[in-house]
Amino acid sequence: MPNVLIVDDDQTICEQWAEFLAKMGYDAVVAMNGAEAVYAVNEGADEIDAVILDLNLPDGSGAKIAKLIAAVAPQIPIVVISGFLDTTTQKELDQAKVVQTLSKPVKMSDFLSVIRRAIKIGGERKKVAENGGSSAP
């Protein structure tokens, strides 16, 4: 069963997304801030298939957290969710190789489609890494 790390400081949103993912056949781990997210990736990168990351977190910008996660585990695809993205932030997200951004409010059908795509990309990145290659989507 694919495992998704949900990073958002809104506990209600985390619970809703985790419940939805469980109904769709996914496991979900929740981190309420950037520090918890980075810790989760450091401790279990091999077990995380995708990260859903809120852009605005109490302990730092989602863009900076995305860069930290990408530095530790470049094979894990990151999807960022935000109410607003400016050009500077979008460039930071591109540098962190964020696979997609979703605008709030998020439709659950879009959410599921993006999760499936991210997990597929993650699988491709893992295969490239296992084969010693460096070009990953």
C-alpha positions as CSV (number, residue, x, y, z in Angstrom):
1,M,0.0,0.0,0.0
2,P,1.5,3.4,-1.0
3,N,2.4,5.7,1.9
4,V,1.8,9.4,1.7
5,L,3.2,12.0,4.1
6,I,0.8,14.9,4.7
7,V,2.3,18.1,6.0
8,D,-0.2,20.7,7.2
9,D,-0.6,22.7,10.4
10,D,-4.4,22.3,10.2
11,Q,-5.3,19.1,12.0
12,T,-8.7,19.0,10.5
13,I,-7.3,19.0,6.9
14,C,-4.7,16.4,7.8
15,E,-7.4,14.1,9.2
16,Q,-9.7,14.7,6.2
17,W,-7.0,13.9,3.7
18,A,-5.7,10.9,5.7
19,E,-9.2,9.5,5.9
20,F,-9.8,10.1,2.2
21,L,-6.5,8.4,1.3
22,A,-7.3,5.4,3.5
23,K,-10.6,5.0,1.7
24,M,-8.7,5.0,-1.6
25,G,-6.2,2.4,-0.4
26,Y,-3.3,4.5,0.7
27,D,-1.6,4.8,4.1
28,A,-1.0,8.3,5.4
29,V,1.4,9.7,7.9
30,V,0.8,13.2,9.3
31,A,3.3,15.9,10.2
32,M,1.9,19.1,11.6
33,N,4.9,21.3,10.8
34,G,8.1,21.4,8.7
35,A,10.3,20.0,11.5
36,E,8.1,16.9,11.9
37,A,8.1,16.4,8.1
38,V,11.9,16.6,7.8
39,Y,12.2,14.2,10.7
40,A,9.7,11.7,9.1
41,V,11.7,11.8,5.9
42,N,15.0,11.4,7.7
43,E,13.7,8.4,9.6
44,G,11.7,6.7,6.9
45,A,12.4,8.0,3.4
46,D,12.3,4.4,2.0
47,E,8.7,4.1,3.3
48,I,7.4,7.4,1.9
49,D,6.0,7.3,-1.6
50,A,4.9,11.0,-1.9
51,V,4.7,14.2,0.2
52,I,1.7,16.6,0.3
53,L,3.1,19.8,1.6
54,D,1.2,23.0,2.6
55,L,3.1,26.1,1.6
56,N,2.5,28.0,4.7
57,L,3.7,26.3,7.9
58,P,4.3,27.9,11.3
59,D,8.0,26.9,11.4
60,G,9.0,27.9,7.9
61,S,7.9,28.2,4.3
62,G,6.8,25.1,2.5
63,A,9.3,26.0,-0.2
64,K,12.2,25.8,2.2
65,I,10.8,22.5,3.7
66,A,10.5,21.1,0.2
67,K,14.2,21.9,-0.5
68,L,15.2,20.2,2.8
69,I,13.1,17.1,1.9
70,A,14.5,17.0,-1.7
71,A,18.1,17.2,-0.4
72,V,17.5,14.3,1.9
73,A,15.4,12.1,-0.3
74,P,15.3,13.4,-4.0
75,Q,13.4,10.3,-5.0
76,I,10.3,11.3,-3.1
77,P,7.9,13.4,-5.1
78,I,6.5,16.5,-3.4
79,V,3.2,18.1,-4.2
80,V,2.6,21.6,-2.7
81,I,-0.8,23.0,-1.8
82,S,-1.3,26.7,-1.5
83,G,-3.8,29.4,-1.6
84,F,-1.4,31.7,-3.5
85,L,1.9,31.3,-5.3
86,D,4.1,34.2,-6.3
87,T,6.9,34.0,-8.9
88,T,9.7,33.9,-6.4
89,T,8.1,31.0,-4.5
90,Q,7.4,29.1,-7.7
91,K,11.1,29.3,-8.6
92,E,12.0,27.9,-5.2
93,L,9.5,25.1,-5.7
94,D,11.0,24.4,-9.1
95,Q,14.5,24.2,-7.6
96,A,13.2,21.6,-5.1
97,K,11.7,19.6,-8.0
98,V,8.2,19.8,-6.7
99,V,6.1,17.7,-9.1
100,Q,3.0,19.8,-8.9
101,T,1.2,22.5,-7.1
102,L,-2.5,22.5,-6.2
103,S,-4.6,25.6,-5.3
104,K,-6.8,25.7,-2.3
105,P,-9.5,24.8,-1.9
106,V,-8.6,21.4,-3.3
107,K,-11.1,19.2,-5.0
108,M,-10.7,15.6,-3.8
109,S,-10.8,14.2,-7.4
110,D,-7.9,16.5,-8.3
111,F,-6.1,15.5,-5.0
112,L,-6.4,11.8,-5.8
113,S,-5.3,12.3,-9.4
114,V,-2.2,14.3,-8.3
115,I,-1.3,11.7,-5.6
116,R,-1.5,8.9,-8.2
117,R,0.7,10.9,-10.6
118,A,3.2,11.7,-7.8
119,I,3.5,8.1,-6.7
120,K,4.1,7.1,-10.3
121,I,6.9,9.7,-10.6
122,G,8.3,8.5,-7.3
123,G,8.5,4.9,-8.6
124,E,10.3,6.1,-11.7
125,R,12.8,8.1,-9.6
126,K,13.5,5.1,-7.4
127,K,14.1,2.9,-10.4
128,V,16.6,5.5,-11.9
129,A,18.3,5.8,-8.5
130,E,18.6,2.0,-8.2
131,N,20.1,1.8,-11.6
132,G,22.7,4.5,-10.7
133,G,21.2,7.1,-13.1
134,S,20.8,10.8,-12.3
135,S,18.0,11.9,-14.6
136,A,14.7,11.6,-12.8
137,P,11.4,13.3,-13.5
